[in-house]
Amino acid sequence: MSGTQIRKVAVLGAGLMGHGIAQVCAQTAGYEVSLLDVKQELVDRGVAMIKDSLSKFVSKGTIDKPKADEVMRRIRPTTDLETALEGAQLVIEAASENPKLKVDLYHKVSELMSPKSILASNTSSISITLLASATKNPENVVGMHFFNPPQLMPLIEIIRGAKTSDATVDSIKAAAMQMGKETVLCKKDSPGFIVNRVLMPALNEAAFLVSEGVADPEDIDKAITLGLGWPMGPLKLLDYVGIDTALSISDVMMQGFDDNKYRASPNLREMVRAGLLGRKSGKGFYEWPSPSTTKAKASP
Ligand SMILES: NC(=O)c1ccc[n+]([C@@H]2O[C@H](COP(=O)([O-])OP(=O)(O)OC[C@H]3O[C@@H](n4cnc5c(N)ncnc54)[C@H](O)[C@@H]3O)[C@@H](O)[C@H]2O)c1
């Protein structure tokens, strides 16, 4: 069976990942895009992040100004779910990493979207089978896991839920190729899939080192970048991922495997309570002068 021909994509959630995914869809794949969030100010923030990213591409000479303007014209921001879904052959959900929130959203989306359209989740850890169970067409639900920032990172993990059809997987492979991405297939719907199964315990362990007072964040990051050759230290990476998102991923893995080795470091939970969410809130393990600034400064 041949895959779905995609012309329009609806991206649900205009945060760190959603804005970047919308940009890749419009810029590289040439799709028409609708970008949804729950409040106008959040949609506006997502659009501002896309403009900021495009202007960086223009100043580096990667694209020219007319192309950047064309990309912006292809992206239609909205706060109305029905408007966002209208005419979309592919829906990419990039809403907050919260199982209940996502299940509620999948239920609503399933009522409104075309039964032939594909519903792909950018979740980092939540079961695709669980999300699919809230829809009328679980064969059309699949994991499509981008990496941060989606504009630059070349990989998409494709995750099969228990009922995902071959045609859906084929369509997502084709869409990923159109977006200029490489893919890997996660054959089984297992918490954290491939990359986060390996990465999250390492990031969590770095948070434990801070929590136990073993070393300062700068030294932990220096040790891992210089000692292991990582391009970015684990604590800086946690700030980029978002402490709230990282905590949710750890919690999903802990519950999914029912194994204490995935228990989140207590300082992650404390930081979320205190609103120290990393780069997006201005402070996490480091201070971030403005949400769009890329230079990190060690926090006192
Ligand atoms: N942050 C990362 O590095 C990263 C990497 C890969 C995948 N992910 C996954 O991507 C998803 C989004 O993460 P993020 O980092 O962009 O989070 P984020 O907090 O930056 O953005 C999430 C956005 O979803 C919006 N939202 C919440 N409920 C919604 C709804 N019902 N409809 C539409 N929008 C809604 C929120 O208002 C928010 O703007 C999560 O599932 C996360 O696990 C994150």
The ligand as an SDF file (V2000), in Angstrom:
LIG
                    3D

 44 48  0  0  0  0  0  0  0  0999 V2000
   12.8120   19.7160   24.5080 N   0  0  0  0  0  0  0  0  0  0  0  0
   13.4320   18.7780   23.8120 C   0  0  0  0  0  0  0  0  0  0  0  0
   14.6780   18.7570   23.7080 O   0  0  0  0  0  0  0  0  0  0  0  0
   12.6440   17.7270   23.0880 C   0  0  0  0  0  0  0  0  0  0  0  0
   13.2680   16.9460   22.1200 C   0  0  0  0  0  0  0  0  0  0  0  0
   12.5040   16.0000   21.3990 C   0  0  0  0  0  0  0  0  0  0  0  0
   11.1650   15.8400   21.6930 C   0  0  0  0  0  0  0  0  0  0  0  0
   10.5830   16.6020   22.6610 N   0  0  0  0  0  0  0  0  0  0  0  0
    9.1430   16.4160   22.9080 C   0  0  0  0  0  0  0  0  0  0  0  0
    8.4250   17.4200   22.2060 O   0  0  0  0  0  0  0  0  0  0  0  0
    7.2160   17.7290   22.9130 C   0  0  0  0  0  0  0  0  0  0  0  0
    7.1850   19.2120   23.1970 C   0  0  0  0  0  0  0  0  0  0  0  0
    8.3140   19.5510   23.9910 O   0  0  0  0  0  0  0  0  0  0  0  0
    8.9050   21.0240   24.0340 P   0  0  0  0  0  0  0  0  0  0  0  0
   10.2920   20.9000   24.5270 O   0  0  0  0  0  0  0  0  0  0  0  0
    8.6160   21.7220   22.7620 O   0  0  0  0  0  0  0  0  0  0  0  0
    7.9920   21.6350   25.2050 O   0  0  0  0  0  0  0  0  0  0  0  0
    7.5790   23.1650   25.4460 P   0  0  0  0  0  0  0  0  0  0  0  0
    7.1430   23.2560   26.8510 O   0  0  0  0  0  0  0  0  0  0  0  0
    8.6460   24.0990   24.9570 O   0  0  0  0  0  0  0  0  0  0  0  0
    6.3220   23.3590   24.4520 O   0  0  0  0  0  0  0  0  0  0  0  0
    5.1360   22.6290   24.5700 C   0  0  0  0  0  0  0  0  0  0  0  0
    4.0170   23.5110   24.0420 C   0  0  0  0  0  0  0  0  0  0  0  0
    2.8300   22.7120   23.9410 O   0  0  0  0  0  0  0  0  0  0  0  0
    1.7720   23.5840   24.2240 C   0  0  0  0  0  0  0  0  0  0  0  0
    0.5550   22.8260   24.5180 N   0  0  0  0  0  0  0  0  0  0  0  0
    0.1600   22.2650   25.6870 C   0  0  0  0  0  0  0  0  0  0  0  0
   -1.0470   21.6920   25.5220 N   0  0  0  0  0  0  0  0  0  0  0  0
   -1.4110   21.8820   24.2290 C   0  0  0  0  0  0  0  0  0  0  0  0
   -2.5600   21.5500   23.4800 C   0  0  0  0  0  0  0  0  0  0  0  0
   -3.5670   20.8810   24.0230 N   0  0  0  0  0  0  0  0  0  0  0  0
   -2.6100   21.9200   22.1800 N   0  0  0  0  0  0  0  0  0  0  0  0
   -1.5790   22.5970   21.6210 C   0  0  0  0  0  0  0  0  0  0  0  0
   -0.4630   22.9520   22.2900 N   0  0  0  0  0  0  0  0  0  0  0  0
   -0.3940   22.6120   23.5820 C   0  0  0  0  0  0  0  0  0  0  0  0
    2.2700   24.4040   25.4130 C   0  0  0  0  0  0  0  0  0  0  0  0
    1.4930   25.5740   25.5910 O   0  0  0  0  0  0  0  0  0  0  0  0
    3.7030   24.6880   24.9660 C   0  0  0  0  0  0  0  0  0  0  0  0
    3.8220   25.8980   24.2530 O   0  0  0  0  0  0  0  0  0  0  0  0
    7.2190   16.8470   24.1690 C   0  0  0  0  0  0  0  0  0  0  0  0
    6.4820   15.6890   23.9180 O   0  0  0  0  0  0  0  0  0  0  0  0
    8.7020   16.5380   24.3470 C   0  0  0  0  0  0  0  0  0  0  0  0
    8.9290   15.3330   25.0420 O   0  0  0  0  0  0  0  0  0  0  0  0
   11.2770   17.5590   23.3490 C   0  0  0  0  0  0  0  0  0  0  0  0
  1  2  1  0
  2  3  2  0
  2  4  1  0
  4  5  1  0
  4 44  2  0
  5  6  2  0
  6  7  1  0
  7  8  2  0
  8  9  1  0
  8 44  1  0
  9 10  1  0
  9 42  1  0
 10 11  1  0
 11 12  1  0
 11 40  1  0
 12 13  1  0
 13 14  1  0
 14 15  2  0
 14 16  1  0
 14 17  1  0
 17 18  1  0
 18 19  2  0
 18 20  1  0
 18 21  1  0
 21 22  1  0
 22 23  1  0
 23 24  1  0
 23 38  1  0
 24 25  1  0
 25 26  1  0
 25 36  1  0
 26 27  1  0
 26 35  1  0
 27 28  2  0
 28 29  1  0
 29 30  1  0
 29 35  2  0
 30 31  1  0
 30 32  2  0
 32 33  1  0
 33 34  2  0
 34 35  1  0
 36 37  1  0
 36 38  1  0
 38 39  1  0
 40 41  1  0
 40 42  1  0
 42 43  1  0
M  CHG  2   8   1  16  -1
M  END
$$$$
